[in-house]
């Protein structure tokens, strides 16, 4: 198993956990499972996953992240089975969208 440590990748035999990463675009849902060292945090998992290279529009200083729909900080330590979600910014305020739908009726 490859793990991120500092700036390089190393083969490690430590205890691992499995997490899932989700990033949803308007046209597709991207999900992957990742084995990481127990004690890793959200930031490490996202960088290790390769999602930032596949989706350069993801900016972790702008995009919020969460575990099972609850906003979390990037330094949150992960647990076995966590689902990390990378959220896109809202295009329309939900209250305004409801008002617009109500006007159409």
matplotlib code that plots the C-alpha trace (Angstrom):
import matplotlib.pyplot as plt

x = [0.0, 1.3, 0.9, 1.7, 4.3, 5.9, 6.6, 7.2, 5.3, 6.4, 5.4, 4.1, 2.9, 0.9, -2.7, -5.0, -8.6, -10.8, -12.6, -14.7, -14.2, -17.1, -17.1, -20.2, -20.3, -23.5, -23.1, -21.4, -20.7, -17.2, -16.6, -13.5, -12.4, -9.0, -6.9, -5.0, -3.0, -5.1, -4.7, -4.7, -6.8, -9.2, -6.5, -4.1, -6.7, -7.8, -4.3, -3.5, -6.6, -5.6, -8.9, -7.1, -5.2, -8.3, -10.5, -8.3, -11.4, -11.3, -9.7, -9.6, -9.3, -12.7, -14.6, -16.0, -15.6, -17.6, -18.1, -21.6, -23.1, -21.5, -19.0, -15.5, -12.1, -9.3, -7.4, -10.2, -8.8, -10.6, -12.2, -12.9, -15.7, -15.9, -17.3, -15.5, -17.5, -16.1, -18.8, -19.1, -20.2, -23.9, -24.9, -28.2, -29.3, -31.8, -34.3, -34.2, -34.7, -37.8, -39.2, -38.6, -40.4, -43.3, -43.7, -44.0, -47.0]
y = [0.0, 3.5, 6.2, 9.9, 11.1, 14.5, 15.0, 11.3, 8.1, 5.2, 1.6, 1.2, -1.8, 0.1, -0.6, 0.8, 1.9, 2.1, 5.4, 6.5, 9.9, 11.5, 14.4, 15.1, 17.2, 18.3, 15.5, 12.7, 11.2, 10.3, 7.9, 5.9, 3.8, 4.4, 2.4, 4.8, 4.6, 4.8, 8.3, 10.0, 13.2, 14.4, 16.6, 13.7, 11.4, 13.9, 14.5, 10.8, 10.0, 11.9, 13.8, 17.2, 16.2, 14.8, 17.8, 20.9, 23.1, 21.7, 24.3, 23.1, 26.7, 27.4, 24.0, 22.8, 19.1, 16.9, 13.4, 11.9, 15.3, 17.1, 19.9, 19.0, 20.7, 19.3, 18.2, 15.9, 12.4, 9.7, 6.5, 3.2, 3.6, 7.4, 8.9, 12.1, 14.5, 17.4, 20.1, 22.4, 26.0, 26.7, 28.4, 29.7, 30.4, 27.7, 30.2, 32.1, 28.9, 28.1, 31.6, 31.3, 27.9, 29.3, 32.2, 29.8, 28.0]
z = [0.0, -0.8, 1.7, 1.7, 4.1, 3.8, 0.1, -1.0, -1.1, 1.1, 1.6, 5.1, 7.1, 9.8, 10.7, 8.0, 7.6, 4.6, 3.8, 0.8, -1.0, -2.9, -5.3, -7.2, -10.4, -12.2, -14.7, -12.7, -9.3, -8.4, -5.7, -4.6, -1.7, -0.2, 2.3, 4.5, 7.7, 10.9, 12.3, 8.9, 8.5, 5.7, 4.1, 3.8, 2.3, -0.3, -1.4, -1.5, -3.5, -6.6, -6.8, -6.8, -9.9, -11.6, -10.7, -10.6, -9.9, -6.3, -4.0, -0.4, 0.8, -0.9, -1.1, 2.2, 3.2, 5.4, 6.7, 6.3, 5.5, 8.5, 7.8, 9.1, 9.2, 7.0, 10.1, 11.3, 12.0, 10.0, 11.3, 9.6, 7.1, 7.0, 3.8, 3.0, 0.9, -1.0, -1.5, -4.5, -3.8, -4.2, -7.4, -6.1, -2.5, -1.6, -0.2, -3.4, -5.5, -3.5, -4.1, -7.8, -7.9, -5.9, -8.4, -11.2, -9.6]

ax = plt.figure().add_subplot(projection="3d")
ax.plot(x, y, z, "-o")
ax.set_aspect("equal")
plt.show()
